[in-house]
Amino acid sequence: MLFNLIDLLTRPEEYVCVWRDGKLYVEPVAATSATNIESTQQTSKEADERIAA
């Protein structure tokens, strides 16, 4: 755990804070980007379904 904290403090540009489900998470930037892409794809799919209905 100490190693993770040292890594975070020495390379802050590679991490991002995310507020999710009432909790604050620190995640690698790449993981957050993947989550955002999935969320955007789901939202787009839901919008397409509403338009088709």
PDBQT receptor file of N, H, CA, C and O in Angstrom, charges set to zero:
ATOM      1  N   MET A   1       0.821  -1.189   0.000  1.00  0.00    +0.000 N 
ATOM      2  CA  MET A   1       0.000   0.000   0.000  1.00  0.00    +0.000 C 
ATOM      3  C   MET A   1       0.871   1.261   0.000  1.00  0.00    +0.000 C 
ATOM      4  O   MET A   1       0.556   2.235  -0.684  1.00  0.00    +0.000 OA
ATOM      5  N   LEU A   2       1.938   1.241   0.747  1.00  0.00    +0.000 N 
ATOM      6  H   LEU A   2       2.194   0.450   1.303  1.00  0.00    +0.000 HD
ATOM      7  CA  LEU A   2       2.843   2.388   0.773  1.00  0.00    +0.000 C 
ATOM      8  C   LEU A   2       3.442   2.618  -0.611  1.00  0.00    +0.000 C 
ATOM      9  O   LEU A   2       3.590   3.759  -1.048  1.00  0.00    +0.000 OA
ATOM     10  N   PHE A   3       3.787   1.525  -1.299  1.00  0.00    +0.000 N 
ATOM     11  H   PHE A   3       3.666   0.598  -0.944  1.00  0.00    +0.000 HD
ATOM     12  CA  PHE A   3       4.329   1.655  -2.652  1.00  0.00    +0.000 C 
ATOM     13  C   PHE A   3       3.315   2.339  -3.571  1.00  0.00    +0.000 C 
ATOM     14  O   PHE A   3       3.690   3.188  -4.379  1.00  0.00    +0.000 OA
ATOM     15  N   ASN A   4       2.035   1.978  -3.453  1.00  0.00    +0.000 N 
ATOM     16  H   ASN A   4       1.730   1.288  -2.796  1.00  0.00    +0.000 HD
ATOM     17  CA  ASN A   4       0.988   2.595  -4.281  1.00  0.00    +0.000 C 
ATOM     18  C   ASN A   4       0.888   4.089  -4.011  1.00  0.00    +0.000 C 
ATOM     19  O   ASN A   4       0.707   4.876  -4.940  1.00  0.00    +0.000 OA
ATOM     20  N   LEU A   5       1.003   4.478  -2.765  1.00  0.00    +0.000 N 
ATOM     21  H   LEU A   5       1.150   3.838  -2.010  1.00  0.00    +0.000 HD
ATOM     22  CA  LEU A   5       0.940   5.893  -2.406  1.00  0.00    +0.000 C 
ATOM     23  C   LEU A   5       2.144   6.647  -2.973  1.00  0.00    +0.000 C 
ATOM     24  O   LEU A   5       1.998   7.750  -3.500  1.00  0.00    +0.000 OA
ATOM     25  N   ILE A   6       3.319   6.057  -2.864  1.00  0.00    +0.000 N 
ATOM     26  H   ILE A   6       3.438   5.162  -2.436  1.00  0.00    +0.000 HD
ATOM     27  CA  ILE A   6       4.530   6.680  -3.413  1.00  0.00    +0.000 C 
ATOM     28  C   ILE A   6       4.398   6.820  -4.929  1.00  0.00    +0.000 C 
ATOM     29  O   ILE A   6       4.752   7.856  -5.491  1.00  0.00    +0.000 OA
ATOM     30  N   ASP A   7       3.894   5.787  -5.585  1.00  0.00    +0.000 N 
ATOM     31  H   ASP A   7       3.607   4.945  -5.128  1.00  0.00    +0.000 HD
ATOM     32  CA  ASP A   7       3.695   5.825  -7.032  1.00  0.00    +0.000 C 
ATOM     33  C   ASP A   7       2.728   6.939  -7.416  1.00  0.00    +0.000 C 
ATOM     34  O   ASP A   7       2.970   7.665  -8.380  1.00  0.00    +0.000 OA
ATOM     35  N   LEU A   8       1.654   7.077  -6.680  1.00  0.00    +0.000 N 
ATOM     36  H   LEU A   8       1.457   6.488  -5.897  1.00  0.00    +0.000 HD
ATOM     37  CA  LEU A   8       0.667   8.128  -6.942  1.00  0.00    +0.000 C 
ATOM     38  C   LEU A   8       1.282   9.513  -6.790  1.00  0.00    +0.000 C 
ATOM     39  O   LEU A   8       1.036  10.395  -7.612  1.00  0.00    +0.000 OA
ATOM     40  N   LEU A   9       2.066   9.704  -5.761  1.00  0.00    +0.000 N 
ATOM     41  H   LEU A   9       2.265   8.987  -5.093  1.00  0.00    +0.000 HD
ATOM     42  CA  LEU A   9       2.648  11.020  -5.502  1.00  0.00    +0.000 C 
ATOM     43  C   LEU A   9       3.760  11.385  -6.486  1.00  0.00    +0.000 C 
ATOM     44  O   LEU A   9       3.999  12.566  -6.739  1.00  0.00    +0.000 OA
ATOM     45  N   THR A  10       4.439  10.383  -7.041  1.00  0.00    +0.000 N 
ATOM     46  H   THR A  10       4.245   9.423  -6.835  1.00  0.00    +0.000 HD
ATOM     47  CA  THR A  10       5.525  10.673  -7.978  1.00  0.00    +0.000 C 
ATOM     48  C   THR A  10       5.043  10.799  -9.422  1.00  0.00    +0.000 C 
ATOM     49  O   THR A  10       5.743  11.363 -10.263  1.00  0.00    +0.000 OA
ATOM     50  N   ARG A  11       3.840  10.272  -9.715  1.00  0.00    +0.000 N 
ATOM     51  H   ARG A  11       3.272   9.814  -9.032  1.00  0.00    +0.000 HD
ATOM     52  CA  ARG A  11       3.301  10.352 -11.081  1.00  0.00    +0.000 C 
ATOM     53  C   ARG A  11       1.814  10.725 -11.056  1.00  0.00    +0.000 C 
ATOM     54  O   ARG A  11       0.977   9.949 -11.517  1.00  0.00    +0.000 OA
ATOM     55  N   PRO A  12       1.485  11.892 -10.527  1.00  0.00    +0.000 N 
ATOM     56  CA  PRO A  12       0.067  12.255 -10.386  1.00  0.00    +0.000 C 
ATOM     57  C   PRO A  12      -0.670  12.416 -11.715  1.00  0.00    +0.000 C 
ATOM     58  O   PRO A  12      -1.895  12.305 -11.757  1.00  0.00    +0.000 OA
ATOM     59  N   GLU A  13       0.062  12.678 -12.801  1.00  0.00    +0.000 N 
ATOM     60  H   GLU A  13       1.057  12.768 -12.768  1.00  0.00    +0.000 HD
ATOM     61  CA  GLU A  13      -0.607  12.855 -14.097  1.00  0.00    +0.000 C 
ATOM     62  C   GLU A  13      -1.189  11.551 -14.633  1.00  0.00    +0.000 C 
ATOM     63  O   GLU A  13      -1.971  11.572 -15.584  1.00  0.00    +0.000 OA
ATOM     64  N   GLU A  14      -0.821  10.418 -14.037  1.00  0.00    +0.000 N 
ATOM     65  H   GLU A  14      -0.186  10.402 -13.265  1.00  0.00    +0.000 HD
ATOM     66  CA  GLU A  14      -1.311   9.128 -14.506  1.00  0.00    +0.000 C 
ATOM     67  C   GLU A  14      -2.530   8.639 -13.730  1.00  0.00    +0.000 C 
ATOM     68  O   GLU A  14      -3.022   7.538 -13.978  1.00  0.00    +0.000 OA
ATOM     69  N   TYR A  15      -3.018   9.446 -12.794  1.00  0.00    +0.000 N 
ATOM     70  H   TYR A  15      -2.618  10.340 -12.593  1.00  0.00    +0.000 HD
ATOM     71  CA  TYR A  15      -4.153   9.036 -11.969  1.00  0.00    +0.000 C 
ATOM     72  C   TYR A  15      -5.219  10.118 -11.961  1.00  0.00    +0.000 C 
ATOM     73  O   TYR A  15      -4.939  11.292 -12.202  1.00  0.00    +0.000 OA
ATOM     74  N   VAL A  16      -6.436   9.703 -11.681  1.00  0.00    +0.000 N 
ATOM     75  H   VAL A  16      -6.663   8.749 -11.485  1.00  0.00    +0.000 HD
ATOM     76  CA  VAL A  16      -7.548  10.643 -11.606  1.00  0.00    +0.000 C 
ATOM     77  C   VAL A  16      -8.462  10.219 -10.452  1.00  0.00    +0.000 C 
ATOM     78  O   VAL A  16      -8.603   9.031 -10.162  1.00  0.00    +0.000 OA
ATOM     79  N   CYS A  17      -9.070  11.198  -9.809  1.00  0.00    +0.000 N 
ATOM     80  H   CYS A  17      -8.955  12.163 -10.045  1.00  0.00    +0.000 HD
ATOM     81  CA  CYS A  17     -10.037  10.916  -8.748  1.00  0.00    +0.000 C 
ATOM     82  C   CYS A  17     -11.421  10.818  -9.373  1.00  0.00    +0.000 C 
ATOM     83  O   CYS A  17     -11.795  11.639 -10.210  1.00  0.00    +0.000 OA
ATOM     84  N   VAL A  18     -12.176   9.807  -8.960  1.00  0.00    +0.000 N 
ATOM     85  H   VAL A  18     -11.872   9.139  -8.279  1.00  0.00    +0.000 HD
ATOM     86  CA  VAL A  18     -13.515   9.579  -9.500  1.00  0.00    +0.000 C 
ATOM     87  C   VAL A  18     -14.485   9.423  -8.340  1.00  0.00    +0.000 C 
ATOM     88  O   VAL A  18     -14.247   8.631  -7.427  1.00  0.00    +0.000 OA
ATOM     89  N   TRP A  19     -15.586  10.182  -8.375  1.00  0.00    +0.000 N 
ATOM     90  H   TRP A  19     -15.779  10.825  -9.116  1.00  0.00    +0.000 HD
ATOM     91  CA  TRP A  19     -16.630  10.067  -7.357  1.00  0.00    +0.000 C 
ATOM     92  C   TRP A  19     -17.692   9.123  -7.910  1.00  0.00    +0.000 C 
ATOM     93  O   TRP A  19     -18.338   9.423  -8.914  1.00  0.00    +0.000 OA
ATOM     94  N   ARG A  20     -17.868   7.971  -7.244  1.00  0.00    +0.000 N 
ATOM     95  H   ARG A  20     -17.343   7.728  -6.428  1.00  0.00    +0.000 HD
ATOM     96  CA  ARG A  20     -18.810   6.965  -7.722  1.00  0.00    +0.000 C 
ATOM     97  C   ARG A  20     -19.481   6.293  -6.535  1.00  0.00    +0.000 C 
ATOM     98  O   ARG A  20     -18.810   5.843  -5.606  1.00  0.00    +0.000 OA
ATOM     99  N   ASP A  21     -20.785   6.226  -6.569  1.00  0.00    +0.000 N 
ATOM    100  H   ASP A  21     -21.330   6.591  -7.324  1.00  0.00    +0.000 HD
ATOM    101  CA  ASP A  21     -21.569   5.559  -5.522  1.00  0.00    +0.000 C 
ATOM    102  C   ASP A  21     -21.276   6.114  -4.138  1.00  0.00    +0.000 C 
ATOM    103  O   ASP A  21     -21.233   5.365  -3.162  1.00  0.00    +0.000 OA
ATOM    104  N   GLY A  22     -21.075   7.420  -4.049  1.00  0.00    +0.000 N 
ATOM    105  H   GLY A  22     -21.110   8.028  -4.841  1.00  0.00    +0.000 HD
ATOM    106  CA  GLY A  22     -20.851   8.057  -2.760  1.00  0.00    +0.000 C 
ATOM    107  C   GLY A  22     -19.464   7.856  -2.181  1.00  0.00    +0.000 C 
ATOM    108  O   GLY A  22     -19.230   8.151  -1.009  1.00  0.00    +0.000 OA
ATOM    109  N   LYS A  23     -18.538   7.353  -2.995  1.00  0.00    +0.000 N 
ATOM    110  H   LYS A  23     -18.729   7.113  -3.947  1.00  0.00    +0.000 HD
ATOM    111  CA  LYS A  23     -17.167   7.133  -2.527  1.00  0.00    +0.000 C 
ATOM    112  C   LYS A  23     -16.186   7.747  -3.520  1.00  0.00    +0.000 C 
ATOM    113  O   LYS A  23     -16.475   7.854  -4.712  1.00  0.00    +0.000 OA
ATOM    114  N   LEU A  24     -15.037   8.144  -3.018  1.00  0.00    +0.000 N 
ATOM    115  H   LEU A  24     -14.802   8.058  -2.050  1.00  0.00    +0.000 HD
ATOM    116  CA  LEU A  24     -13.986   8.714  -3.854  1.00  0.00    +0.000 C 
ATOM    117  C   LEU A  24     -12.951   7.635  -4.158  1.00  0.00    +0.000 C 
ATOM    118  O   LEU A  24     -12.411   7.007  -3.248  1.00  0.00    +0.000 OA
ATOM    119  N   TYR A  25     -12.680   7.426  -5.444  1.00  0.00    +0.000 N 
ATOM    120  H   TYR A  25     -13.119   7.936  -6.184  1.00  0.00    +0.000 HD
ATOM    121  CA  TYR A  25     -11.711   6.430  -5.883  1.00  0.00    +0.000 C 
ATOM    122  C   TYR A  25     -10.569   7.123  -6.613  1.00  0.00    +0.000 C 
ATOM    123  O   TYR A  25     -10.775   8.135  -7.283  1.00  0.00    +0.000 OA
ATOM    124  N   VAL A  26      -9.366   6.577  -6.481  1.00  0.00    +0.000 N 
ATOM    125  H   VAL A  26      -9.198   5.755  -5.936  1.00  0.00    +0.000 HD
ATOM    126  CA  VAL A  26      -8.214   7.035  -7.255  1.00  0.00    +0.000 C 
ATOM    127  C   VAL A  26      -7.889   5.902  -8.218  1.00  0.00    +0.000 C 
ATOM    128  O   VAL A  26      -7.572   4.787  -7.804  1.00  0.00    +0.000 OA
ATOM    129  N   GLU A  27      -7.974   6.206  -9.512  1.00  0.00    +0.000 N 
ATOM    130  H   GLU A  27      -8.232   7.112  -9.849  1.00  0.00    +0.000 HD
ATOM    131  CA  GLU A  27      -7.787   5.183 -10.535  1.00  0.00    +0.000 C 
ATOM    132  C   GLU A  27      -6.778   5.651 -11.574  1.00  0.00    +0.000 C 
ATOM    133  O   GLU A  27      -6.572   6.852 -11.750  1.00  0.00    +0.000 OA
ATOM    134  N   PRO A  28      -6.148   4.701 -12.263  1.00  0.00    +0.000 N 
ATOM    135  CA  PRO A  28      -5.287   5.081 -13.380  1.00  0.00    +0.000 C 
ATOM    136  C   PRO A  28      -6.121   5.772 -14.461  1.00  0.00    +0.000 C 
ATOM    137  O   PRO A  28      -7.293   5.442 -14.641  1.00  0.00    +0.000 OA
ATOM    138  N   VAL A  29      -5.544   6.700 -15.160  1.00  0.00    +0.000 N 
ATOM    139  H   VAL A  29      -4.592   6.968 -15.013  1.00  0.00    +0.000 HD
ATOM    140  CA  VAL A  29      -6.259   7.453 -16.191  1.00  0.00    +0.000 C 
ATOM    141  C   VAL A  29      -6.839   6.510 -17.243  1.00  0.00    +0.000 C 
ATOM    142  O   VAL A  29      -7.973   6.712 -17.677  1.00  0.00    +0.000 OA
ATOM    143  N   ALA A  30      -6.101   5.494 -17.663  1.00  0.00    +0.000 N 
ATOM    144  H   ALA A  30      -5.179   5.330 -17.311  1.00  0.00    +0.000 HD
ATOM    145  CA  ALA A  30      -6.574   4.574 -18.698  1.00  0.00    +0.000 C 
ATOM    146  C   ALA A  30      -7.835   3.843 -18.259  1.00  0.00    +0.000 C 
ATOM    147  O   ALA A  30      -8.745   3.656 -19.067  1.00  0.00    +0.000 OA
ATOM    148  N   ALA A  31      -7.910   3.427 -17.005  1.00  0.00    +0.000 N 
ATOM    149  H   ALA A  31      -7.171   3.579 -16.349  1.00  0.00    +0.000 HD
ATOM    150  CA  ALA A  31      -9.102   2.735 -16.508  1.00  0.00    +0.000 C 
ATOM    151  C   ALA A  31     -10.303   3.654 -16.528  1.00  0.00    +0.000 C 
ATOM    152  O   ALA A  31     -11.406   3.227 -16.869  1.00  0.00    +0.000 OA
ATOM    153  N   THR A  32     -10.109   4.892 -16.172  1.00  0.00    +0.000 N 
ATOM    154  H   THR A  32      -9.213   5.239 -15.894  1.00  0.00    +0.000 HD
ATOM    155  CA  THR A  32     -11.198   5.859 -16.170  1.00  0.00    +0.000 C 
ATOM    156  C   THR A  32     -11.665   6.130 -17.588  1.00  0.00    +0.000 C 
ATOM    157  O   THR A  32     -12.865   6.266 -17.824  1.00  0.00    +0.000 OA
ATOM    158  N   SER A  33     -10.741   6.212 -18.535  1.00  0.00    +0.000 N 
ATOM    159  H   SER A  33      -9.766   6.101 -18.343  1.00  0.00    +0.000 HD
ATOM    160  CA  SER A  33     -11.116   6.435 -19.929  1.00  0.00    +0.000 C 
ATOM    161  C   SER A  33     -11.961   5.284 -20.455  1.00  0.00    +0.000 C 
ATOM    162  O   SER A  33     -12.947   5.503 -21.159  1.00  0.00    +0.000 OA
ATOM    163  N   ALA A  34     -11.580   4.063 -20.115  1.00  0.00    +0.000 N 
ATOM    164  H   ALA A  34     -10.779   3.885 -19.543  1.00  0.00    +0.000 HD
ATOM    165  CA  ALA A  34     -12.350   2.899 -20.549  1.00  0.00    +0.000 C 
ATOM    166  C   ALA A  34     -13.754   2.924 -19.956  1.00  0.00    +0.000 C 
ATOM    167  O   ALA A  34     -14.722   2.602 -20.645  1.00  0.00    +0.000 OA
ATOM    168  N   THR A  35     -13.873   3.303 -18.691  1.00  0.00    +0.000 N 
ATOM    169  H   THR A  35     -13.086   3.564 -18.131  1.00  0.00    +0.000 HD
ATOM    170  CA  THR A  35     -15.181   3.398 -18.047  1.00  0.00    +0.000 C 
ATOM    171  C   THR A  35     -16.029   4.464 -18.717  1.00  0.00    +0.000 C 
ATOM    172  O   THR A  35     -17.220   4.249 -18.941  1.00  0.00    +0.000 OA
ATOM    173  N   ASN A  36     -15.445   5.600 -19.039  1.00  0.00    +0.000 N 
ATOM    174  H   ASN A  36     -14.477   5.774 -18.857  1.00  0.00    +0.000 HD
ATOM    175  CA  ASN A  36     -16.182   6.674 -19.704  1.00  0.00    +0.000 C 
ATOM    176  C   ASN A  36     -16.653   6.249 -21.087  1.00  0.00    +0.000 C 
ATOM    177  O   ASN A  36     -17.757   6.606 -21.498  1.00  0.00    +0.000 OA
ATOM    178  N   ILE A  37     -15.840   5.500 -21.805  1.00  0.00    +0.000 N 
ATOM    179  H   ILE A  37     -14.943   5.210 -21.471  1.00  0.00    +0.000 HD
ATOM    180  CA  ILE A  37     -16.224   5.021 -23.134  1.00  0.00    +0.000 C 
ATOM    181  C   ILE A  37     -17.414   4.079 -23.017  1.00  0.00    +0.000 C 
ATOM    182  O   ILE A  37     -18.372   4.197 -23.782  1.00  0.00    +0.000 OA
ATOM    183  N   GLU A  38     -17.366   3.135 -22.061  1.00  0.00    +0.000 N 
ATOM    184  H   GLU A  38     -16.588   3.039 -21.440  1.00  0.00    +0.000 HD
ATOM    185  CA  GLU A  38     -18.475   2.210 -21.867  1.00  0.00    +0.000 C 
ATOM    186  C   GLU A  38     -19.745   2.957 -21.498  1.00  0.00    +0.000 C 
ATOM    187  O   GLU A  38     -20.818   2.642 -22.012  1.00  0.00    +0.000 OA
ATOM    188  N   SER A  39     -19.639   3.931 -20.623  1.00  0.00    +0.000 N 
ATOM    189  H   SER A  39     -18.767   4.186 -20.205  1.00  0.00    +0.000 HD
ATOM    190  CA  SER A  39     -20.791   4.718 -20.201  1.00  0.00    +0.000 C 
ATOM    191  C   SER A  39     -21.382   5.484 -21.381  1.00  0.00    +0.000 C 
ATOM    192  O   SER A  39     -22.601   5.536 -21.538  1.00  0.00    +0.000 OA
ATOM    193  N   THR A  40     -20.536   6.072 -22.201  1.00  0.00    +0.000 N 
ATOM    194  H   THR A  40     -19.545   6.030 -22.073  1.00  0.00    +0.000 HD
ATOM    195  CA  THR A  40     -20.992   6.815 -23.372  1.00  0.00    +0.000 C 
ATOM    196  C   THR A  40     -21.675   5.889 -24.367  1.00  0.00    +0.000 C 
ATOM    197  O   THR A  40     -22.701   6.246 -24.945  1.00  0.00    +0.000 OA
ATOM    198  N   GLN A  41     -21.112   4.698 -24.570  1.00  0.00    +0.000 N 
ATOM    199  H   GLN A  41     -20.279   4.408 -24.100  1.00  0.00    +0.000 HD
ATOM    200  CA  GLN A  41     -21.716   3.746 -25.495  1.00  0.00    +0.000 C 
ATOM    201  C   GLN A  41     -23.090   3.309 -24.998  1.00  0.00    +0.000 C 
ATOM    202  O   GLN A  41     -24.023   3.186 -25.793  1.00  0.00    +0.000 OA
ATOM    203  N   GLN A  42     -23.227   3.072 -23.691  1.00  0.00    +0.000 N 
ATOM    204  H   GLN A  42     -22.469   3.171 -23.046  1.00  0.00    +0.000 HD
ATOM    205  CA  GLN A  42     -24.510   2.657 -23.121  1.00  0.00    +0.000 C 
ATOM    206  C   GLN A  42     -25.538   3.770 -23.283  1.00  0.00    +0.000 C 
ATOM    207  O   GLN A  42     -26.679   3.505 -23.664  1.00  0.00    +0.000 OA
ATOM    208  N   THR A  43     -25.153   5.006 -23.000  1.00  0.00    +0.000 N 
ATOM    209  H   THR A  43     -24.227   5.221 -22.691  1.00  0.00    +0.000 HD
ATOM    210  CA  THR A  43     -26.061   6.143 -23.139  1.00  0.00    +0.000 C 
ATOM    211  C   THR A  43     -26.504   6.298 -24.589  1.00  0.00    +0.000 C 
ATOM    212  O   THR A  43     -27.676   6.567 -24.852  1.00  0.00    +0.000 OA
ATOM    213  N   SER A  44     -25.585   6.133 -25.524  1.00  0.00    +0.000 N 
ATOM    214  H   SER A  44     -24.633   5.914 -25.310  1.00  0.00    +0.000 HD
ATOM    215  CA  SER A  44     -25.902   6.236 -26.945  1.00  0.00    +0.000 C 
ATOM    216  C   SER A  44     -26.872   5.135 -27.360  1.00  0.00    +0.000 C 
ATOM    217  O   SER A  44     -27.809   5.379 -28.121  1.00  0.00    +0.000 OA
ATOM    218  N   LYS A  45     -26.648   3.934 -26.861  1.00  0.00    +0.000 N 
ATOM    219  H   LYS A  45     -25.887   3.736 -26.242  1.00  0.00    +0.000 HD
ATOM    220  CA  LYS A  45     -27.527   2.803 -27.180  1.00  0.00    +0.000 C 
ATOM    221  C   LYS A  45     -28.934   3.065 -26.652  1.00  0.00    +0.000 C 
ATOM    222  O   LYS A  45     -29.913   2.806 -27.351  1.00  0.00    +0.000 OA
ATOM    223  N   GLU A  46     -29.048   3.576 -25.426  1.00  0.00    +0.000 N 
ATOM    224  H   GLU A  46     -28.253   3.787 -24.858  1.00  0.00    +0.000 HD
ATOM    225  CA  GLU A  46     -30.355   3.876 -24.847  1.00  0.00    +0.000 C 
ATOM    226  C   GLU A  46     -31.072   4.953 -25.652  1.00  0.00    +0.000 C 
ATOM    227  O   GLU A  46     -32.282   4.864 -25.860  1.00  0.00    +0.000 OA
ATOM    228  N   ALA A  47     -30.345   5.963 -26.105  1.00  0.00    +0.000 N 
ATOM    229  H   ALA A  47     -29.362   6.035 -25.936  1.00  0.00    +0.000 HD
ATOM    230  CA  ALA A  47     -30.941   7.026 -26.916  1.00  0.00    +0.000 C 
ATOM    231  C   ALA A  47     -31.443   6.465 -28.244  1.00  0.00    +0.000 C 
ATOM    232  O   ALA A  47     -32.532   6.826 -28.691  1.00  0.00    +0.000 OA
ATOM    233  N   ASP A  48     -30.673   5.594 -28.875  1.00  0.00    +0.000 N 
ATOM    234  H   ASP A  48     -29.789   5.301 -28.512  1.00  0.00    +0.000 HD
ATOM    235  CA  ASP A  48     -31.091   4.979 -30.134  1.00  0.00    +0.000 C 
ATOM    236  C   ASP A  48     -32.361   4.153 -29.946  1.00  0.00    +0.000 C 
ATOM    237  O   ASP A  48     -33.240   4.160 -30.808  1.00  0.00    +0.000 OA
ATOM    238  N   GLU A  49     -32.459   3.437 -28.813  1.00  0.00    +0.000 N 
ATOM    239  H   GLU A  49     -31.745   3.432 -28.113  1.00  0.00    +0.000 HD
ATOM    240  CA  GLU A  49     -33.645   2.626 -28.546  1.00  0.00    +0.000 C 
ATOM    241  C   GLU A  49     -34.877   3.509 -28.358  1.00  0.00    +0.000 C 
ATOM    242  O   GLU A  49     -35.967   3.154 -28.808  1.00  0.00    +0.000 OA
ATOM    243  N   ARG A  50     -34.713   4.652 -27.697  1.00  0.00    +0.000 N 
ATOM    244  H   ARG A  50     -33.828   4.940 -27.331  1.00  0.00    +0.000 HD
ATOM    245  CA  ARG A  50     -35.841   5.568 -27.503  1.00  0.00    +0.000 C 
ATOM    246  C   ARG A  50     -36.301   6.159 -28.833  1.00  0.00    +0.000 C 
ATOM    247  O   ARG A  50     -37.500   6.326 -29.059  1.00  0.00    +0.000 OA
ATOM    248  N   ILE A  51     -35.363   6.471 -29.702  1.00  0.00    +0.000 N 
ATOM    249  H   ILE A  51     -34.389   6.335 -29.518  1.00  0.00    +0.000 HD
ATOM    250  CA  ILE A  51     -35.706   7.036 -31.007  1.00  0.00    +0.000 C 
ATOM    251  C   ILE A  51     -36.453   6.000 -31.849  1.00  0.00    +0.000 C 
ATOM    252  O   ILE A  51     -37.416   6.334 -32.540  1.00  0.00    +0.000 OA
ATOM    253  N   ALA A  52     -36.010   4.753 -31.790  1.00  0.00    +0.000 N 
ATOM    254  H   ALA A  52     -35.227   4.481 -31.229  1.00  0.00    +0.000 HD
ATOM    255  CA  ALA A  52     -36.620   3.690 -32.586  1.00  0.00    +0.000 C 
ATOM    256  C   ALA A  52     -38.027   3.333 -32.091  1.00  0.00    +0.000 C 
ATOM    257  O   ALA A  52     -38.839   2.817 -32.859  1.00  0.00    +0.000 OA
ATOM    258  N   ALA A  53     -38.316   3.602 -30.831  1.00  0.00    +0.000 N 
ATOM    259  H   ALA A  53     -37.656   4.022 -30.207  1.00  0.00    +0.000 HD
ATOM    260  CA  ALA A  53     -39.620   3.208 -30.258  1.00  0.00    +0.000 C 
ATOM    261  C   ALA A  53     -40.763   4.057 -30.708  1.00  0.00    +0.000 C 
ATOM    262  O   ALA A  53     -41.901   3.827 -30.299  1.00  0.00    +0.000 OA
TER     263      ALA A  53
